[in-house]
C-alpha cells in the first residue's frame, strides 16, 4: 500500500450516509461490495456491481479516496493516483447492511 499519495492527507472521518449503496437502494438494484467516500460519507457500490456507483460518485465530485466498506476491508483506494492507500482508521458501519 502506498504512502506516496498526497490525496490521503484529505481523508476525513465520515458518517456513512446510508446502510447500502444509495443509488442501488433507491432503484432496487443489487450490489456486490460497498465503497465509502472518505470525503463526504457517500456509500456506493464497487466496480463489480452493475451500477458502479462509487466510481460514478468520484467522477461527479472528484472526491479521491474510498474505503472498502462492506465487508469491512481495511484498505483505501485513490482514484486519482490509481493506487491503494493506507487509511488512518476504519469506519464503523452504522448498522446492519441489507443483503441481496
N, C-alpha and C positions, 0 to 999 in steps of 0.2 A: 504494500500500500504506500502511496506517495505522501511525502511530507513537503513536496515542492509546489503543490497547487496553492496559489495565492488566494483563491476564492474561499478556501477553508477558513480564512480569517473572518468571513462574514457569516459563519454558521451560527444560527440562533437557537436558543431553547424555545420550542414552539409547542402549542397545544394543537393536537390533530383536530382538524375542522369537522371530521365525520368518522363514523365507525366502519367505513369501507371506502372504495373509490367513489368520490362524489358524483361523477358523471354516470358511472355504471349504476349506482343506486337510483339515480333519477330516471334512467332509461330502461332499467330492468335487465341490463347486461350482466354477464358473469365476468370474473377476473381470475387470474392465475395467482399473482402475488401483488402486494401493495408497496408503494413507494411514498415516502413522506418528504415534502418540500421543507428543507431546513431554513428557509427564509420566511415562510408565511404559514406553514401548517397544512397546506393543501394535501389531501390524500388522493393519489391517483394510482391507476393500475400499471403494471410493468409492460415492457415491450413484447412479452409473450402472450399478453392478453389482446383480444381483438381491438379494444379501444385505444390502447397505448396512451392513456390519459396523462400519465406522469410526464412523458416526453412532450405531449401537446401543451401541458402547463408550462414547461420550460420555454418552448417556442413562443408562447403567448406573453410570458412575463420576464424572461431572461434570468429567472432565479436559478443559480447554477448547481446547487448541491441538493441531492436527495439522499435519503436513508432507506436501506432495505427494512421495511416496516412490518410486514406480515407475510411469513413468520418473522419475528424479530431476528435480524441477521447480523447486526453489529457493524455494518460497513456503510460507507458513503460513496457516492459517485459524483464526479464533477462533469457536467455536460460540456462545459467549455473546453477543458483540458483532456476530456475523454479518458479519465483515469480514476481508479479507486482512491479514496482519501481516508485518512484516519479521522474518526469522529471523536470529539472530546467526551461524549457521553452517548447513551442510548435512550431514545424517547420511549417512555412507558405508554402502553396502549390505554386508551380511555375506557375501554370496556370490551365485552366480547365482540369479536369481528364476525359478521354473518358469513356463512359458508354457502356456496352454490353447488 
